[in-house]
Amino acid sequence: MSLYILDTDHVSLLLQGKQAVISKVAQVYPNLAITIITVQEVFNGWVVKINDRAESANLVNLYTKLWTTQEYFKGVKILNFDIAAYTCYEGLLKENQQLNKKRLQKDLRIAAIALSTNAVMVTRNQKDFSQIPNFVLEDWT
């Protein structure tokens, strides 16, 4: 069975309780992973929200959601951005000049991890990820 990597958006949908994503995750587990890039993106998002003064009355809820997120991370396989991924990333940038855009950098790093592990990328972001050659995509929503 293939390894499936959830994009950051699908991790968010899973944590929000999106039933279609939950059902598919249950079908493929334990052949499921996320990337260290997704961990970075999710934590960066929580830091911004928690540090927003407009959210100060909502801190208990925000910290509880952050806690729930880190509990999820403890139970899922997290793939590193290792030398193989970096080599793949460099090759993608060199061979596909249209991908060399700042807004695509984290997606490209996730894609490089997926390509270097021969994994299927689970994402709703068909627009950006479909530009990457030989990349298998699925949308579980």
C-alpha positions, 0 to 999 in steps of 0.5 A: 500500500502507498504512503499518503502524506497529508498537506497542511490543509488536510491536517487542519480539516482532520483536526476540525473534524471533517468526516470525509477526511477522518474516514479516509485517514482511518482506511489508510492508517498506518500508511499515513504521514505528515511533513515537518513543513506542515508542523512548522506551518501549523505551529506558525499559525497558532503563534500568530493567533495566540499572540494577537491581542484581539484574541486575548479573551479567547486564550483558553480555547486557542491554547486548547486547540494548540494542545490538541494539535500537538497531541495529534502530532505525537501520534502521527508519523512526521517525515523530515526534510532530509538530504533526499528531500533537499536534493529533490527540492533543488532539482524541482527548482532547477528543472521547473522555473515556474515553481520558483515563486516565494508563495510556493516554497513550503509547498515545494518542500512538502512535495519534495519530501513526498517525491523522495519517499514515493508518497501520494500527496493528499491536498485540495491545492490542485492549482499549485501541486499539479504543476509538479511533474510526476506527482500523484495527488488525491483530494479526500474532501 
